[in-house]
Amino acid sequence: MKFSNCINYLLTISQHEVFQNFFTRLSPYGITPGQYGVLNCLWENGPTTPKEIARYLRLENSTVSGVLDRMQRRGLIDRVVDPNNRRSIQVVALPEAQAIKDNVLKTVEELNIEILQDFTPEEKEILMKALCRIGRIEDEESALCDTTDEP
């Protein structure tokens, strides 16, 4: 098999291209694509444990811990003791994170449209379903693969 036909190569190159676009467009808000994932989790779910964030993003706990450290230093999030369980820590979005929410979400929506602009609606649906299948995104996560609200 030619290296250029290897699925790992194709996904890596594609992911790199998308990441670079997201990195460039999110940088004015002072966040990285990975930090956007954490913020999105907090914006959708409210205060959340680091373990739940890791599960949401499908990352290792240690990876999320480093991202949270940088975000806390930046003033985007804080770690607070869960009032219902003093042994548990909750991650909360601070006002600075809330202040950029609408602009960041609009930027991400625009990026998704731009990146997929050369695809027909049918191709978009096939691509999204194929990526969800490769990533083994299960039924409970199927909203991630739902393209029905795409413009």
C-alpha positions in Angstrom: 0.0 0.0 0.0 1.2 3.5 -0.8 1.9 5.5 2.4 -0.4 8.3 1.0 -3.3 5.8 1.1 -2.7 4.9 4.8 -5.7 5.9 6.9 -3.5 7.0 9.7 -1.6 9.3 7.3 -4.8 10.7 5.8 -6.5 11.4 9.2 -3.3 12.9 10.6 -2.9 15.3 7.7 -6.6 16.2 7.7 -6.6 16.7 11.5 -3.5 18.9 11.3 -5.1 21.1 8.6 -8.2 21.5 10.7 -6.3 22.1 13.9 -4.2 24.9 12.3 -7.3 26.6 11.1 -8.9 26.4 14.6 -5.7 27.5 16.3 -5.4 30.6 14.1 -9.0 31.6 14.5 -9.3 30.9 18.2 -6.0 32.7 19.1 -7.6 36.2 19.2 -9.6 34.9 22.2 -6.5 33.6 23.9 -7.5 29.9 23.7 -6.3 26.8 21.9 -8.5 24.2 20.2 -8.0 21.9 23.2 -9.1 24.7 25.6 -12.1 25.3 23.5 -13.1 21.7 24.1 -12.9 22.2 27.9 -14.9 25.4 27.6 -17.5 23.8 25.4 -17.9 21.1 28.0 -18.3 23.7 30.8 -20.7 25.9 28.7 -22.9 22.9 28.0 -22.8 21.1 31.3 -21.9 23.8 33.9 -19.5 22.9 36.8 -17.9 19.6 36.0 -15.2 17.3 37.5 -11.9 17.0 35.7 -12.7 13.3 35.2 -16.0 14.1 33.5 -14.2 16.6 31.2 -11.7 14.0 30.3 -14.5 11.6 29.4 -16.4 14.2 27.4 -13.2 15.0 25.4 -12.0 11.4 25.3 -8.6 12.4 26.7 -6.5 11.0 29.5 -7.0 12.6 32.9 -3.3 13.7 33.0 -3.7 15.5 29.6 -6.8 17.4 30.9 -5.0 18.3 34.1 -2.3 20.1 32.2 -4.9 22.0 30.1 -6.8 23.0 33.2 -3.6 24.2 34.8 -2.9 26.6 31.9 -6.5 27.7 31.7 -6.6 28.4 35.5 -3.4 30.5 35.2 -5.0 32.4 32.3 -8.1 33.2 34.4 -10.6 31.2 32.3 -11.5 28.5 34.9 -11.2 27.7 38.5 -11.2 24.5 40.5 -13.5 24.6 43.5 -14.5 22.1 46.1 -17.9 20.6 45.3 -20.3 21.8 48.0 -22.1 18.5 47.8 -19.0 16.4 48.2 -16.0 18.0 49.8 -13.7 15.3 48.4 -14.5 16.3 44.9 -13.3 19.2 42.8 -15.5 21.0 40.3 -14.1 23.0 37.3 -16.1 26.2 36.7 -15.9 28.7 33.9 -15.0 32.2 35.1 -16.4 35.5 33.8 -13.6 35.8 31.3 -14.6 32.5 29.7 -18.3 33.5 29.7 -17.3 36.8 28.1 -15.8 35.1 25.0 -18.5 32.3 24.7 -20.7 33.8 22.0 -17.8 34.9 19.8 -16.0 31.6 20.2 -19.1 29.6 19.4 -19.7 31.7 16.3 -16.1 31.3 15.2 -16.3 27.5 15.6 -19.5 27.4 13.6 -18.0 29.5 10.9 -14.9 27.3 10.8 -17.0 24.1 10.4 -18.8 25.7 7.5 -15.6 26.9 5.9 -13.8 23.6 6.2 -16.7 21.6 4.8 -17.7 24.2 2.2 -16.5 22.1 -0.8 -18.6 19.1 0.3 -22.2 18.5 -0.8 -24.7 17.9 2.0 -24.6 14.2 1.3 -20.8 14.1 1.4 -20.8 16.0 4.7 -23.2 13.5 6.2 -21.1 10.6 4.9 -17.9 12.1 6.3 -19.4 12.9 9.7 -20.8 9.4 10.0 -17.6 7.8 8.9 -15.5 9.8 11.4 -18.0 8.9 14.2 -17.7 5.2 13.2 -13.9 5.3 13.1 -13.9 7.1 16.5 -16.4 4.6 17.8 -18.7 7.3 19.0 -21.6 5.4 20.4 -25.3 6.1 20.4 -25.3 8.1 23.6 -22.9 10.5 21.9 -24.7 10.4 18.5 -25.6 14.1 18.8 -21.9 14.6 17.9 -22.6 12.9 14.6 -25.9 14.6 13.9 -25.6 16.8 10.8 -29.3 17.7 10.6 -28.8 21.2 12.0 -26.0 22.1 9.5 -26.7 25.0 7.1 
